[in-house]
Amino acid sequence: MRHPRTKKTFDCVEMKRNGAARIYEAIKGMTPEQEKAYWQQVDEAFQKRQEERERNASTPGCRNAPRLP
């Protein structure tokens, strides 16, 4: 018995392809040194966002949770 198809609310493959396209556009034409600097900058920004989320959450990785004293 076939189950009726439901409309996707989120398409993981589409998200992955869009992300890859954005990265490609950002780094195309860069030298290896420029690309390395790009990824270091991306990593630093990611680390800062993670630290900010952890400071604002009562449990690491938990979003929108009230901060305990």
N, C-alpha and C positions, 0 to 999 in steps of 0.2 A: 504494500500500500504506500503510495506516495504522499508525502506531506506537502501542503501548499507552501509555496515560497513566500517568505516575508520580505518586505522592503528593508534593505540595510539602512541602519541609522549611522553606521560607521564603517568605512572601508579601509582596512589596514593596508592593503596593497597600494591603494591610491595615495594614502598618507606617506608611505615609504617612497613611492616614486616622486611625489611632490618635493619631499625633503631632499632626495638625491638630486633633483633638478636644480633646487635652490643652491645646494652646495656646489654643483658643477658650475653654475653661473658665477658664483663667488670666487672660485679658484681657477677658472680657466685662464690660461695665459700666465699664471704665476710661475715663478722659478721654484725649485724645491725649497729654497731658503724662505721665500715668501709664503709658501704653503705651510711650512713648519711654523712660522710666526703666526699665521692665520689660526692654525689649530691650537696653538698655545693660548692665543687670545680667547678663542671659543671656550677652551677648558677653564681659563681663569674666570670668565663670566659665569660659567656653569657652577663652579665651586662657590662663588659669591652668592648665587641664587640658592644653592643648597644650604649654605650657612645661614642665610636670612630665614629660610623656611624653618630650619631647626631652632633658631632663636625665637621664632613666633609660634612654635608648636610645643605642646606639653610632652609629646612623644615624637622622637625623631622620625621624619618622613610623614607625619600626620598634618594635613593641611587644615586650616581654619579652626584648630583646636585652641581653646583659651590657654594662655600662658600661666603656669602655676607659680606662686611666689617662691 
